[in-house]
């Protein structure tokens, strides 16, 4: 059931003991949106906390400064930036209890009792910003920092095609409300640990190109990550690079998980739809960025994607 902003306001106003769920392998959008929502609920005198199945990267610590890390039996569960219960990881058993989902993925499975879905938004943070503005919420500096983090990270610091005019206007408003945009941009985009570059070097050493240079494939193994003591942020860093090669229309990055399975992430340019491509393997996301899990044979799964991409581009592998 689709919930408009008025209905979202009613749900939040009536809620107590709110558990805010974010997706596994957390990024700046789910964490920024979750932190901003948590701060709003706390300002209403409610008990609320943000949880994730995976460890939260230390670079996002500032989002949660001063927020209580409580454990309680929730009376209301809200998910943010979570399109599918599978993305909750070890928290998937809570999916059938989600009262409200705030999301911007066209691939959302509508698993929540009520969903506020805005697939044209460049980030879930933009959806929550609009909710706050229409509800008359007083956005303080901490909330502005959280929302700006979500906006900037999901739009690639406003470089991606999903950064529409509303994203820019929202960012400007958040800066006026106290968001430290320069500091956040440096922290999110200009500061990388050495391990990320070491893994990037190893990954590019095994770079494979297909379709006359229109498709790139990078693989990150557990051995690479262990050798350089790299954390999960490394995958996002390498994924972003895969599409930046001149002439590439689809960048495919494959990462081996601790259990030996493989996660696949796509970044595309026109005319390719990343969400449709990943849908071949049960995944989804956005037109320009999407993900899926490989089957037991990761190379066979890759071939499935490559064959479809080649057909779409009218080229030979």
ROLUMKE-181945 format. One record per residue (C-alpha): z, x, y. Coordinates in steps of 0.001 Angstrom, whole numbers, always signed. Each point is the difference from the previous one (the first is absolute). Layout:
<rs>
{r {Z,X,Y}}
...
</rs>
This chain:
<rs>
{r {+0,+0,+0}}
{r {-1064,+1415,+3361}}
{r {+2806,+192,+2558}}
{r {-903,-11,+3688}}
{r {+2105,+1821,+2572}}
{r {+2119,-3061,+709}}
{r {+814,-270,-3698}}
{r {+739,+3723,-254}}
{r {+2454,-397,+2862}}
{r {+1722,-2874,-1816}}
{r {+302,+1986,-3232}}
{r {+1474,+3017,+1760}}
{r {+2371,-2098,+2121}}
{r {+1303,-1860,-3046}}
{r {+278,+3054,-2246}}
{r {+3177,+1793,-1028}}
{r {+543,+3208,-1975}}
{r {-3627,+1091,+248}}
{r {-1540,+2588,-2305}}
{r {-3181,+1516,+1469}}
{r {-2382,+1390,-2618}}
{r {-2594,+2695,+730}}
{r {-2664,+1373,-2329}}
{r {+383,+3005,-2297}}
{r {-1269,+3335,+1295}}
{r {+1144,-1190,+3434}}
{r {-2022,+705,+3130}}
{r {+597,-378,+3711}}
{r {-1204,-3584,+178}}
{r {+2206,-1549,-2675}}
{r {+3014,+2058,+1116}}
{r {-540,-533,+3731}}
{r {-541,-3724,-461}}
{r {+2996,-268,-2317}}
{r {+2278,+1940,+2357}}
{r {-1054,-2064,+3029}}
{r {+593,-3260,-1889}}
{r {+3375,+1237,-1210}}
{r {+1096,+875,+3535}}
{r {-1038,-3446,+1208}}
{r {+1980,-1752,-2738}}
{r {+3045,+2154,+725}}
{r {-262,-958,+3681}}
{r {+359,-3619,-1114}}
{r {+3275,+868,-1709}}
{r {-1470,-146,-3501}}
{r {+449,+2425,-2861}}
{r {-3258,+1760,-878}}
{r {-1255,+3178,-1632}}
{r {-3312,+1653,-909}}
{r {-590,+1189,-3565}}
{r {-2754,+1890,-1774}}
{r {-593,+965,-3616}}
{r {-757,+3620,+962}}
{r {+1803,+2573,+2128}}
{r {-866,-346,+3675}}
{r {-1587,+3198,+1430}}
{r {+2370,+1780,+2358}}
{r {-2478,-127,+2882}}
{r {+773,-3735,+257}}
{r {+3770,+470,+267}}
{r {-41,-841,+3704}}
{r {-1095,-3557,-785}}
{r {+3288,-702,-1759}}
{r {+2485,+1750,+2265}}
{r {+2954,-2303,+540}}
{r {-1146,-2549,-2571}}
{r {+2541,-935,-2679}}
{r {-964,+814,-3591}}
{r {+1818,-2861,-1653}}
{r {-146,-1373,-3508}}
{r {+367,-3756,-290}}
{r {-1372,-2994,-1867}}
{r {-2810,-1259,+2249}}
{r {-290,-3617,+1022}}
{r {-3435,+634,+1497}}
{r {-2654,+2570,-952}}
{r {-2806,+1010,+2345}}
{r {-2779,+2406,-938}}
{r {-2042,+1860,+2618}}
{r {-3384,+1671,-523}}
{r {+121,-808,-3728}}
{r {-3210,-1642,-1231}}
{r {+820,-157,-3701}}
{r {+3237,-70,-2041}}
{r {-1213,+3095,-1870}}
{r {+395,+1946,+3246}}
{r {+3761,-555,-104}}
{r {+331,+2504,-2830}}
{r {+3360,-218,-1713}}
{r {+927,-2920,+2287}}
{r {-2799,-2192,-1377}}
{r {+2532,-2210,-1772}}
{r {+971,-1324,+3451}}
{r {-3544,-1211,+745}}
{r {+559,-3589,-1135}}
{r {+2965,-218,+2379}}
{r {-1891,+1034,+3149}}
{r {+410,-2760,+2579}}
{r {-2333,+1428,+2637}}
{r {-2705,+2650,-9}}
{r {-1346,+1471,+3247}}
{r {-3220,+1822,-774}}
{r {-3478,+957,+1216}}
{r {-1846,+732,-3263}}
{r {-2881,-2298,-875}}
{r {+829,+727,-3647}}
{r {+3431,-1660,+272}}
{r {+664,-1975,-3198}}
{r {+2146,-2625,+1785}}
{r {+2910,+684,-2356}}
{r {+2664,-918,+2574}}
{r {+1248,-3522,+566}}
{r {-1422,+204,+3518}}
{r {-2355,+2597,+1459}}
{r {-895,+994,+3533}}
{r {-3331,+1710,-619}}
{r {-2139,+1508,+2775}}
{r {-2815,+1940,-1721}}
{r {-1664,+938,+3296}}
{r {+3079,+1898,+1186}}
{r {-171,+3779,-158}}
{r {+3607,+186,-1207}}
{r {+2819,-2236,-1161}}
{r {+1836,+1355,+3027}}
{r {-2533,-1737,+2239}}
{r {+655,-3289,-1791}}
{r {+3756,+391,+516}}
{r {-501,+1053,+3625}}
{r {-1949,-3219,+625}}
{r {+2720,-2017,-1742}}
{r {+2657,+1608,+2195}}
{r {-1989,-608,+3173}}
{r {-684,-3671,-742}}
{r {+3633,-588,-1018}}
{r {+1239,+1647,+3200}}
{r {+1853,+2777,-1831}}
{r {+1437,+2728,+2228}}
{r {-1562,+3182,-1420}}
{r {+2274,+2982,+634}}
{r {-984,+3679,-120}}
{r {+906,+435,-3679}}
{r {-2074,-3017,-986}}
{r {-2844,+1224,+2205}}
{r {+90,+3406,-1721}}
{r {-115,-1679,-3417}}
{r {-2895,-2310,+882}}
{r {-1936,+2799,+1691}}
{r {+451,+2130,-3127}}
{r {-1518,-2753,-2126}}
{r {-2888,-527,+2391}}
{r {-853,+3654,+413}}
{r {+252,+1039,-3638}}
{r {-2071,-2859,-1427}}
{r {-2754,+522,+2577}}
{r {-100,+3786,-353}}
{r {+1423,+460,+3481}}
{r {-2403,-2709,+1221}}
{r {-3095,+1809,-1349}}
{r {-938,-2417,-2787}}
{r {-2203,-3085,+325}}
{r {+3039,-2259,-537}}
{r {+1374,+1104,+3382}}
{r {-1307,-2943,+2008}}
{r {+693,-803,+3633}}
{r {+3166,-1924,-882}}
{r {+1394,+3100,-1738}}
{r {-486,+2034,+3173}}
{r {+1539,-2675,+2192}}
{r {+2986,-305,-2346}}
{r {+457,+3775,-29}}
{r {-51,+133,+3793}}
{r {+2595,-2774,+167}}
{r {+2215,+1771,-2547}}
{r {-180,+3224,+2012}}
{r {+1133,-1891,+3089}}
{r {+2845,-1433,-2100}}
{r {+1216,+3484,-902}}
{r {-2085,+1266,-2926}}
{r {-184,+3793,+144}}
{r {-3679,+154,-868}}
{r {-507,+3719,+650}}
{r {+2919,+1010,-2243}}
{r {-1022,-2427,-2750}}
{r {-3632,+1159,+98}}
{r {+1018,+3638,-348}}
{r {+2416,-821,-2825}}
{r {-2472,-2192,-1902}}
{r {-3277,+1817,+601}}
{r {+523,+3505,+1331}}
{r {+2811,+1350,-2184}}
{r {-706,+862,-3651}}
{r {+2012,+2106,-2466}}
{r {-1754,+3073,-1383}}
{r {+9,-1554,-3488}}
{r {-2442,-2670,+1135}}
{r {-2576,+2579,+1015}}
{r {+521,+1923,-3236}}
{r {-637,-3127,-2083}}
{r {-2956,-887,+2214}}
{r {-1490,+3436,-686}}
{r {+414,-455,-3760}}
{r {-1452,-3504,+119}}
{r {-3071,+1073,+1971}}
{r {-571,+2847,-2428}}
{r {-799,-2717,-2547}}
{r {-1983,-2213,+2390}}
{r {-2807,-1999,-1629}}
{r {-2845,-1624,+1927}}
{r {-2201,-2890,-1122}}
{r {-2835,-2133,+1354}}
{r {-1623,+2820,+1956}}
{r {+3244,+834,+1793}}
{r {+933,-3579,+865}}
{r {+3013,-117,-2346}}
{r {+2772,+2578,-335}}
{r {+2600,+189,-2773}}
{r {+3247,+1951,+196}}
{r {+2681,+225,-2693}}
{r {+3653,+892,+468}}
{r {+1866,+849,-3175}}
{r {+3714,+120,-598}}
{r {-445,+3713,-632}}
{r {-1314,+475,+3554}}
{r {+2896,-1910,+1507}}
{r {+2554,+1878,-2100}}
{r {-1503,+3399,+773}}
{r {+382,-549,+3733}}
{r {+3122,-2208,-106}}
{r {-1959,-2673,+1870}}
{r {+1285,-3533,+598}}
{r {-1772,-3348,-187}}
{r {-1193,+235,+3623}}
{r {-2526,+2563,-1195}}
{r {-2101,-2670,-1683}}
{r {-479,-1948,+3230}}
{r {-868,+3204,+1833}}
{r {-2712,+964,-2494}}
{r {-1299,-3576,-219}}
{r {-590,-81,+3737}}
{r {-2029,+3201,-240}}
{r {-2311,-1254,-2763}}
{r {-1986,-2256,+2346}}
{r {-273,+2563,+2800}}
{r {-2700,+2088,-1673}}
{r {-3260,-360,+1889}}
{r {-2323,-2453,-1714}}
{r {+2674,-1485,-2259}}
{r {+96,-3802,-105}}
{r {+2698,-247,-2686}}
{r {+2856,+2416,-557}}
{r {+1756,-380,-3356}}
{r {+3333,+1690,-594}}
{r {+1692,-76,-3400}}
{r {+3650,+917,-455}}
{r {+1750,+538,-3296}}
{r {+3320,-1837,-231}}
{r {+3128,+1372,-1639}}
{r {-647,-2131,-3089}}
{r {-3491,+1434,-411}}
{r {-1861,-3020,+1388}}
{r {-2311,+295,+3003}}
{r {-34,-1748,+3352}}
{r {-3334,-309,+1811}}
{r {-340,-358,+3764}}
{r {-3236,-771,+1864}}
{r {-1014,+473,+3620}}
{r {-3418,-1312,+995}}
{r {-2494,-322,+2816}}
{r {-2622,-2739,+314}}
{r {-1552,-1518,-2031}}
{r {+2568,+472,-2775}}
{r {+2972,-2332,-487}}
{r {+2937,+2002,-1387}}
{r {+1917,-3121,-1005}}
{r {-2919,-1369,-2030}}
{r {-512,+3350,-1714}}
{r {+3667,+329,-963}}
{r {-62,-3600,-1148}}
{r {-2097,+1174,-2954}}
{r {+3184,+1592,-1362}}
{r {+2394,-2730,+1084}}
{r {+899,+1545,+3343}}
{r {-694,-964,+3587}}
{r {+822,+593,+3630}}
{r {-2228,+130,+3058}}
{r {-3716,+437,+554}}
{r {+483,+3607,+1108}}
{r {+3086,+949,-2019}}
{r {+1055,-1202,-3427}}
{r {+1562,+1148,-3238}}
{r {+226,-667,-3717}}
{r {+1349,+1470,-3209}}
{r {-2230,+1730,-2510}}
{r {-85,-1061,-3634}}
{r {+1074,+2206,-2918}}
{r {-3082,+2185,+568}}
{r {-22,+830,+3706}}
{r {-3469,+1523,-125}}
{r {-1414,-3155,-1573}}
{r {+1667,-2037,+2754}}
{r {-1517,+2305,+2587}}
{r {-3415,-470,-1581}}
{r {+382,-3780,+300}}
{r {+568,+355,+3732}}
{r {-2765,+2569,+462}}
{r {-2566,-2130,-1821}}
{r {+764,-2973,+2229}}
{r {-83,+2125,+3158}}
{r {-3330,+1542,-1021}}
{r {-1415,-3474,-536}}
{r {+1222,-1118,+3411}}
{r {-1508,+3063,+1688}}
{r {-3177,-41,-2049}}
{r {+385,+3600,-1102}}
{r {+274,+1960,-3222}}
{r {+3243,+1636,-1089}}
</rs>
